[in-house]
Amino acid sequence: MKLLDQIKNYADILRLTKMKNEPEAVLHQAQIDKPSYQEFALQLLQREVQHRKKTDLDRRMKLARLPKDHNLDKYDFNMANGMTVPQLKQLRELLWMEQNYNLILMGPSGTGKTYVAAGLINDAVKSGHKAYFITMEELITVLKMKEM
């Protein structure tokens, strides 16, 4: 068995996905950079940790089922019934989550409640939390199906 196949095999056993899928690239970069053994080991572990963080974030974002547009950096503060900059900034700090408070967004139609909710879920997922986006209509449908 070739050395590269053994590396892939051991990486697979240890669930080092990044190393298993791209050993050639990792080894090629090491040949160019010529790191010490400690630096090389550190780089391997850093790549794996970064890869795991990224795949975990991608998985949590997919499970959150967010609508396409949910970037609170683009929130229009000029709306008459909208939030102020300090209010939104405070909500985005997610202290309400850490203190186990519920958050209810109320207001007339078209004021951005769904947009803000999706944006806050996006911020929560990016900070490491698990979340699930569901509209009131979807919730009612689910509850009706459970009653049947």
N, C-alpha and C positions, 0 to 999 in steps of 0.2 A: 504494500500500500504506500502510495506517495505521501510525502510529508504534508503537502497541502490538503490531501484528503483526510489525513489524520487530524490536522488542525480543525477542519470543518466538522469532523465527527465529534471531537472533544468539545468544540464550541456548541454543537447541537445538544450533546449530553448535558452540558452546563447551562443550556438555554441562553447562550451569548449570541443572540440573533444577529447583531451587527457584525460580529466577527465571523459568524458562520456564512453570512451572505456576501461579505466583501473582504475576505482575507487577502486577496491579491492587492487590493488598493491599500490596505493597511500596511502590508509588508513592503510594497513599492515605496510608500511615503517614508517608511522607516529607513529604507536604503538611501533615500535622498537626504533625509534630515540627519541620519546617523546619531540617534539619541542614545543616551546611556541606557543600561538595562532598566534602571529605576524609572527613567523618563518614558521608556517604551511601555513598561507595565502600567504606568500612570495614564498614558495616552490611551491604551487599550480599555482600561476601566472607565476613563472619562467618556470615550466614544459610546461605550455600552450604556452608561448611565444617561447620557444625553438622548440616545436612541430610545431607551425605555421611557423617559419622561415625555418625549414627543409622541410615542405610540399611545401612552396612557392619556395624554391630553386629546389626541385625535379620537380615541375611543370614547372618552367622556363627552366630547363635543358632539359626536354622532349620536350617542344615547340621549343627549339633552333635547334633541329634535327642535333646534332653534329655527325660526324663520330666516330667510336669506339675509335680510337687512336688520342688523341688530347692534350696530356700532354706536355706542353712546357718545363717542367723540364727535359725531356728526349731529347731535341733538340740536334742534332749533329752539333756542331760548326766546325767540320773538313771539311765540304763540301766546295769546291772551290768557289762556287758562293753564299754561304750562308751568314747569318747575323753574325755580331760580338756579343760578349757577351754584351757590352754596348748598342748596338742598340736594341737587343731583350729586355733587361732589361728596357730600356726607353719606348718601346712600351707596355710592360706589366704593366707599371704604369697607363696606360689608360688616361693620360692627354690629348691625342689627342681627346678622346671622350668628356671629360668635356669641351674642347674648341671648340667642334662641327667641328672638322676637319675630312675629309674623308681620308681613308687610302687605297692606291693602292699598291698591292704586284705584282711586275713584275720580270721576270727572265726566264731563260730557263726551259724546262721541267725537272721535277725531282729534283728541288732545294728546295722543301718543302713549296711552297707558300700556298697550301691548308692546310697543317699541321699547319703552323703558323697562318693562318686565323682562323682555328677551335680552336686552342689554345687560341688565343686572345678573341674569343667569349666565350670560357669556363671561362677565367679570368673575363670577363665582367659580365657574368651571376652570377658567385660566388660573385662578389662585389655588386650585387643588381640590375644590369641592365637587361632589356629584350633584347633578340637578336634572330636572325634567321639566320641559316647557309644555304646558297644556292650556288651551283656551277654555273658557267657560262652556262654550258649545260642545267641545270635545268631552269635557268632564260630564256634562249632562247626558250625552250619548252613552258614555261608559256606564254611568250609574243606571240608566234605563235598561241597558243590556244585562246588568247584574240582577235586576229585579225580575227578569223573565225566567 
